[in-house]
Every structure is written in C-alpha cells, then in structure tokens.
Amino acid sequence: MRSPGACARRSMMWTEFIGNRAAVEHLQQLAATAGRERHAQRTLVLAGPEGVGKTTLAVLFGLALNCQAPPAPGEICGACASCRQAAPVASLPELIAAAQAYRTAEVKTSARQQAPLRVALHPAIHLFPPDGDFLTMAQARAIIHQDEIQPDSGQSWTLIVPDFDRARWATQAALLKTLEEPSPGVVILLLARNPGALLPTVRSRALELRLAPVPHAELVAALVARGQNAQTAELMARLAPGGPGRALTLDLPGYQQIRSEALQLLRLGVAGDSLATVFRLSESVRASKEKFESLLEILYSVLQDIVYLQAEFPNRVGNVDCLPELRSLAQRLAPARVREVVEGLDRIQAAAQRNSFRPLALASWTLGLTAEGS
Ligand SMILES: [Zn+2]
C-alpha cells in the first residue's frame, strides 16, 4: 500500500512485472502509439524461456491498449471499467481447464472442430492455448475470424497465442495473411520459447522481443518486496531459476510435500526396498493426474540437482533446503546410472501422456533403480 490509489485499483500494472525492463518499455511505447499510428506494428513475437512472464506481458499490453483512463500514454490505470474487467493471469490454468471441461460436457466429439479452445481473460483479450499438444487448425481459423470482426470503438482485440513455436508449420502458414496485416484494432501476440521453430515467414512479419531469464538477485528482491521472508525468497528463486512467473505461483509447502515423496522413491529404489513399499507409495499418487505430473517434474528437478552435485556445481542446485539428502543420493548413484534413471522417467512421462497405468509404471521404474544399479 505505497500509493494512495492502491486500494482502488483492481488489475495488474506494468510496475508489477518483474525483470526485462527494456521489453516492458518497448511495449509501453507501442501501446502509447498504437491508437495514433496507422502503420504501428500489430504482430509481435514474445520469445523467452518458460516462466519468464511472456503471457503476463502480453496481457499487460492488451490492458494498456484498452485502458480508458491511462495516467500517461501506454500506462494502465487499473481502475477504469476496462481494467476492472480483467481476470488475473494466475487464473489462466483454471480458465483453460474450465473451457476444456465445458467443451467435453457440452459439445459432441464430431462438433469440436467448430468449438476451438479459447479463453478470455478480458472481453478484448483472448488466448488460444495449445489444444492438446499444439494450436489446431480450428483455432487458427478462429483467430482469422476474430481478426475479421471489428472491435467496439475504443477496444483493441488482443489475441494471444501461447506456445506458437509448437504449432505445426501448416497451421502457422494458414495464419500468414492475418499476421501480415491484422485488421485495424487487432493486435496478435505470438509467444514462443524457441523462436527458431517459427516459420521464417512468420518471423519476418512480426516484431520480435526477447525476454531473458531474470537474474537471481533481482528475483529474490522482487519476492521479498512481495512479502516473502529472505530465506523463503532465496529458496523460491532457486527452485524457479530466472522465472518470476513460476516463482510467484510456486506453492512451496505443496512442492516440499511431493518432493519428500520423490526423494523417498529414489531412496527406496537405491536401497532396494521391498516391492510392497514401492507399490504403496506409488499408489498414493494414483488419485490425481495433476499430482502425478508434479511428482514427475519434481523427480526431474531432484535428478538435475544430483547431476550438478556429481559435476561439482553445487551453487546451481535448486533444492537447497534438502542438500544433505541430495549429497547422499549423489554419492550412491553412479553418474551413468542417473542418466539411465532419467531415460526411464522420460519413458514414464511418454506413457502417462497415453494414459497408461501410472502407479505401475512408477513402481517398476523405482524397482529398476536397483535391479541393474547396485
Ligand atoms: Zn484503465
């Protein structure tokens, strides 16, 4: 509560964005001139690693374009009728899940082509997240169609396409004409971890802004400024290196609880513990696909730390709050074995995507740790 207007504002502000000031300022300038310049760039690529804030920045840009009372050109007031209609970016996973659930319940399989996955974070800010693994042709058609609809006066359609680098080339190509020159009042933001996977003809039509991982000290300071104590902020920044989006949404107690199960799995495997124990543990993740995926992700992060310790890069370790245990595992697992264990996890992850029986896969993986390893 530093500014007197703080209690009146509802939406996110530019100043809340962590890191990458140059990109932020560039977008503010674009937002300031977008209304006035007929030839303003309206197709943008935001490129950068996962969790760095690409979606947040794209939404901020949309809010700035639609703000009805910007304190200065390109700014966001946070309190006007438009700003107050924005849902928080943090609610995006729930909104996507709700959109998917609605479609599954209400739309017949044969008609899903006509119900492409899209989510509105604001009446004028629409996202087209990967439907399955990537943007579908039906979603591309929805973007083209949206581009053809004239927004209400004073509104700017902001169409955001996360993971556009995962879209098939045919889908990217289908959008070329729209990306070449979006209609007046329409801005298209393509988000990409790997802009090299975009069609060259897409990149040549867009203004590309690169977001870099946020330096550790800057991330820690930002977390402290948001009320975390120094020790927790340090740990969160370690667990989400360079990624403020991931750090801010990290549920630390939840993470630590699942990690203790991940460590137990590794311990059981290395110690050659009984089949029954392994089954009991892996049964515990049976209930929830989400938890199972978290467990896999955390196993990867723990194994990554073990590799860092074996390679003598201890200052790269993320899970610093369980360092003694990691050191012990690093001593007991041969480096070649760690590689095989990671490959085994890759297979489990692939199987999980095909909805194979998950607990059994984990149990056999854990047993495999000892079978050949000791
Ligand atoms: Zn506003």
Boltz pocket constraint, residues with backbone or C-beta under 6 A from the ligand:
constraints:
  - pocket:
      binder: B
      contacts: [[A, 63], [A, 66], [A, 67], [A, 68], [A, 69], [A, 70], [A, 76], [A, 77], [A, 78], [A, 79], [A, 80], [A, 81], [A, 82], [A, 83]]
      max_distance: 6.0
